[in-house]
Amino acid sequence: MTSFPTGRGPVTVLAVGGTGESFPGDRRTEVTGMLAGVTRALDDRFTARWVPYPASYGPTPRPDGECYLTSVSRGVTALSRAIAQTLADDPHATVMLIGYSQGAVVIRRLLAHPSSGHLLPSIAAVGFVADPHQPPGAVDGCEGWGVAGPGPALPGDIPAFWIGAADDMICNASPDSLLRDVADLSGVFSAGHVRLWLTDAYGRVRSARLQNAPRTAITPAQWRRDVGRVARAAREVRGYLPSSVQWRRWRVRNSLGGRHVSYDVEPYRRAPLTDPDTTGCEALAHWLQLQATLGESGRRTAA
């Protein structure tokens, strides 16, 4: 049976946003971006706090942004400090973590880091929205890994819940998606360190440290398969792009778009939800509230 922290009073939810939702020097404490759709739906047992970090992916969204791996590393440090500060304010505090996209990777890396062991007993639950490392079957209709493939293993005694969409390639890319190669090869890319990126990319290709390495060969049969892979990659990119793209005076509608940003604005039709208008973010809020209720029940039983 899962054990819950024995804290009393409000549950502190620490929210780690996705790429572009935070920035260097961000001093905000109020949750913003996608995860605000989660924290708005929580009841008064919860307090929520934003975890600032660079949230960059090389030149996205800022031309001088740090590479993805550095951004994630800084996010882990920021989240660790936020948990430590929460526990310093209340040694018996109960903490829950929620992350969106790159923020989900930050949480996963923190939970797997050897230096975080002393923090784990205070963490009651973790929730992921559009996790790039989402495991197969974590969400109905999502049969493959997220675009970044398997990530560090999560602690088995901390309840985890995923929100994802089958047509959001960030959390459900096709098994041999060309975008997996992009994810594998772009982790250290930044405008200021192109040579480092080229060296890293060459090393990964040479040593076959790519998700698609077993599926890649220089043969006519491979070339024929690649025609279909390009078509699937184009569809996956369309799903990631906005539903409407503006370029100068022209606006192009993308009927497949907006999947990665749909979780707080569209109904999330995932059983066993009873309200057909519930969004993905609201579904995660409901699950967090259930975990808090289970924790309260456990504490009453122990008393």
VENCOR-V406350 format. One record per pair of residues at least 12 apart in sequence whose C-alpha atoms are under 7 Angstrom apart, sorted by sequence separation. I is the first residue (numbers start at 1). J is the second residue. D is the distance in Angstrom with one decimal. If there is no record, write none. Layout:
BEGIN
i=I j=J d=D
i=I j=J d=D
END
This chain:
BEGIN
i=21 j=33 d=6.1
i=56 j=68 d=6.0
i=133 j=145 d=6.2
i=134 j=146 d=4.8
i=242 j=254 d=7.0
i=243 j=255 d=5.9
i=267 j=279 d=4.5
i=268 j=280 d=4.9
i=133 j=146 d=4.7
i=243 j=256 d=6.7
i=266 j=279 d=5.5
i=267 j=280 d=7.0
i=132 j=146 d=4.4
i=133 j=147 d=6.9
i=243 j=257 d=4.1
i=265 j=279 d=6.3
i=56 j=71 d=5.9
i=131 j=146 d=6.6
i=132 j=147 d=5.4
i=133 j=148 d=5.6
i=135 j=150 d=6.9
i=242 j=257 d=4.9
i=243 j=258 d=5.0
i=264 j=279 d=5.5
i=15 j=31 d=6.7
i=17 j=33 d=6.9
i=55 j=71 d=5.8
i=132 j=148 d=5.2
i=133 j=149 d=5.3
i=185 j=201 d=5.4
i=241 j=257 d=5.2
i=242 j=258 d=4.5
i=263 j=279 d=6.0
i=264 j=280 d=6.1
i=31 j=48 d=6.8
i=54 j=71 d=5.5
i=133 j=150 d=5.3
i=239 j=256 d=5.0
i=240 j=257 d=5.8
i=241 j=258 d=5.9
i=263 j=280 d=4.7
i=264 j=281 d=5.3
i=17 j=35 d=6.8
i=31 j=49 d=5.9
i=133 j=151 d=5.4
i=238 j=256 d=5.9
i=239 j=257 d=4.1
i=240 j=258 d=5.9
i=263 j=281 d=5.7
i=30 j=49 d=5.7
i=31 j=50 d=4.6
i=238 j=257 d=5.4
i=239 j=258 d=6.0
i=240 j=259 d=5.8
i=15 j=35 d=6.7
i=29 j=49 d=5.3
i=30 j=50 d=5.4
i=239 j=259 d=5.5
i=240 j=260 d=5.7
i=29 j=50 d=4.7
i=53 j=74 d=6.3
i=28 j=50 d=6.7
i=53 j=75 d=5.1
i=147 j=169 d=6.3
i=139 j=162 d=6.5
i=146 j=169 d=6.9
i=147 j=170 d=5.1
i=104 j=128 d=5.6
i=138 j=162 d=6.3
i=139 j=163 d=6.7
i=142 j=166 d=4.9
i=146 j=170 d=5.5
i=147 j=171 d=6.0
i=27 j=52 d=6.7
i=53 j=78 d=6.5
i=139 j=164 d=6.2
i=141 j=166 d=5.4
i=146 j=171 d=3.7
i=147 j=172 d=6.4
i=26 j=52 d=5.6
i=52 j=78 d=7.0
i=105 j=131 d=6.9
i=145 j=171 d=6.7
i=146 j=172 d=4.6
i=147 j=173 d=5.1
i=184 j=210 d=6.1
i=51 j=78 d=6.7
i=95 j=122 d=5.9
i=96 j=123 d=5.6
i=104 j=131 d=5.4
i=145 j=172 d=5.7
i=146 j=173 d=5.7
i=51 j=79 d=6.2
i=94 j=122 d=5.6
i=95 j=123 d=4.8
i=96 j=124 d=5.5
i=97 j=125 d=6.5
i=98 j=126 d=5.7
i=99 j=127 d=6.5
i=100 j=128 d=6.0
i=101 j=129 d=6.3
i=144 j=172 d=5.6
i=145 j=173 d=6.7
i=23 j=52 d=7.0
i=24 j=53 d=6.1
i=93 j=122 d=6.9
i=94 j=123 d=6.3
i=95 j=124 d=5.9
i=96 j=125 d=5.0
i=97 j=126 d=4.7
i=98 j=127 d=4.6
i=99 j=128 d=5.1
i=100 j=129 d=4.6
i=101 j=130 d=5.1
i=144 j=173 d=6.6
i=181 j=210 d=6.5
i=22 j=52 d=5.8
i=23 j=53 d=5.9
i=24 j=54 d=4.7
i=76 j=106 d=5.4
i=94 j=124 d=6.4
i=96 j=126 d=5.7
i=97 j=127 d=6.3
i=98 j=128 d=5.8
i=99 j=129 d=6.2
i=100 j=130 d=6.0
i=101 j=131 d=5.1
i=142 j=172 d=5.7
i=144 j=174 d=6.6
i=181 j=211 d=6.9
i=22 j=53 d=6.0
i=23 j=54 d=4.3
i=51 j=82 d=7.0
i=75 j=106 d=5.8
i=76 j=107 d=7.0
i=100 j=131 d=6.7
i=101 j=132 d=6.2
i=144 j=175 d=6.3
i=180 j=211 d=6.6
i=181 j=212 d=6.8
i=22 j=54 d=6.0
i=23 j=55 d=5.9
i=147 j=179 d=6.9
i=148 j=180 d=6.3
i=13 j=46 d=6.9
i=22 j=55 d=5.4
i=76 j=109 d=6.8
i=125 j=158 d=5.6
i=126 j=159 d=6.4
i=127 j=160 d=5.7
i=128 j=161 d=6.3
i=129 j=162 d=6.0
i=130 j=163 d=6.2
i=147 j=180 d=5.3
i=11 j=45 d=6.2
i=12 j=46 d=5.9
i=13 j=47 d=6.1
i=14 j=48 d=5.9
i=15 j=49 d=6.2
i=16 j=50 d=6.6
i=21 j=55 d=6.6
i=72 j=106 d=5.4
i=76 j=110 d=5.4
i=124 j=158 d=6.3
i=125 j=159 d=4.9
i=126 j=160 d=4.9
i=127 j=161 d=4.9
i=128 j=162 d=4.8
i=129 j=163 d=4.7
i=130 j=164 d=5.0
i=10 j=45 d=4.7
i=11 j=46 d=4.7
i=12 j=47 d=4.9
i=13 j=48 d=4.6
i=14 j=49 d=5.1
i=15 j=50 d=5.1
i=16 j=51 d=5.4
i=20 j=55 d=5.5
i=125 j=160 d=5.9
i=126 j=161 d=6.6
i=127 j=162 d=6.0
i=128 j=163 d=6.1
i=129 j=164 d=6.1
i=148 j=183 d=6.0
i=10 j=46 d=5.0
i=11 j=47 d=6.1
i=12 j=48 d=5.7
i=13 j=49 d=6.3
i=14 j=50 d=6.0
i=15 j=51 d=5.8
i=19 j=55 d=4.6
i=20 j=56 d=6.0
i=147 j=183 d=6.9
i=148 j=184 d=7.0
i=176 j=212 d=6.0
i=10 j=47 d=6.3
i=14 j=51 d=6.5
i=18 j=55 d=6.2
i=19 j=56 d=5.4
i=134 j=171 d=5.5
i=19 j=57 d=6.7
i=132 j=170 d=5.2
i=133 j=171 d=6.7
i=131 j=170 d=6.9
i=132 j=171 d=4.8
i=112 j=152 d=6.0
i=130 j=170 d=6.3
i=131 j=171 d=5.2
i=20 j=61 d=5.5
i=112 j=153 d=6.5
i=130 j=171 d=5.1
i=112 j=154 d=6.4
i=109 j=152 d=6.5
i=111 j=154 d=6.5
i=108 j=152 d=6.5
i=111 j=155 d=7.0
i=108 j=154 d=6.6
i=178 j=229 d=6.6
i=177 j=229 d=6.4
i=179 j=233 d=6.5
i=178 j=233 d=6.1
i=177 j=233 d=6.2
i=35 j=100 d=6.8
i=169 j=236 d=5.8
i=168 j=239 d=6.3
i=167 j=239 d=6.6
i=168 j=240 d=6.5
i=11 j=93 d=7.0
i=12 j=94 d=6.3
i=13 j=95 d=5.9
i=14 j=96 d=6.4
i=15 j=97 d=6.1
i=16 j=98 d=6.3
i=17 j=99 d=5.9
i=18 j=100 d=5.1
i=11 j=94 d=5.2
i=12 j=95 d=4.9
i=13 j=96 d=4.7
i=14 j=97 d=5.0
i=15 j=98 d=5.0
i=16 j=99 d=4.7
i=17 j=100 d=5.2
i=18 j=101 d=4.9
i=19 j=102 d=5.9
i=8 j=92 d=6.8
i=11 j=95 d=5.9
i=12 j=96 d=6.2
i=13 j=97 d=5.6
i=14 j=98 d=6.3
i=15 j=99 d=5.8
i=16 j=100 d=6.6
i=18 j=102 d=4.7
i=7 j=92 d=4.4
i=8 j=93 d=6.7
i=18 j=103 d=5.1
i=6 j=92 d=6.7
i=7 j=93 d=4.7
i=17 j=103 d=4.9
i=7 j=94 d=5.0
i=16 j=103 d=4.7
i=5 j=94 d=6.0
i=168 j=259 d=5.2
i=167 j=259 d=6.5
i=168 j=260 d=5.5
i=5 j=121 d=6.3
i=5 j=122 d=5.5
i=163 j=280 d=6.1
i=5 j=123 d=6.9
i=69 j=187 d=5.6
i=5 j=124 d=6.1
i=68 j=187 d=5.2
i=69 j=188 d=6.0
i=4 j=124 d=5.7
i=67 j=187 d=6.4
i=68 j=188 d=6.1
i=67 j=188 d=5.0
i=163 j=284 d=7.0
i=67 j=189 d=5.3
i=67 j=190 d=5.0
i=66 j=190 d=6.0
i=65 j=190 d=6.7
i=64 j=191 d=6.3
i=63 j=191 d=6.9
i=58 j=189 d=5.5
i=59 j=190 d=5.9
i=58 j=190 d=4.1
i=59 j=191 d=6.2
i=58 j=191 d=6.6
i=2 j=157 d=5.8
i=127 j=284 d=6.8
i=37 j=264 d=5.5
i=34 j=264 d=6.5
i=41 j=282 d=5.9
i=38 j=281 d=4.6
i=42 j=285 d=5.7
i=37 j=281 d=5.3
i=38 j=282 d=5.5
i=41 j=285 d=5.9
i=37 j=282 d=6.7
i=38 j=284 d=6.5
i=39 j=285 d=6.8
i=38 j=285 d=5.2
i=42 j=289 d=7.0
i=4 j=295 d=5.5
i=6 j=299 d=6.5
END
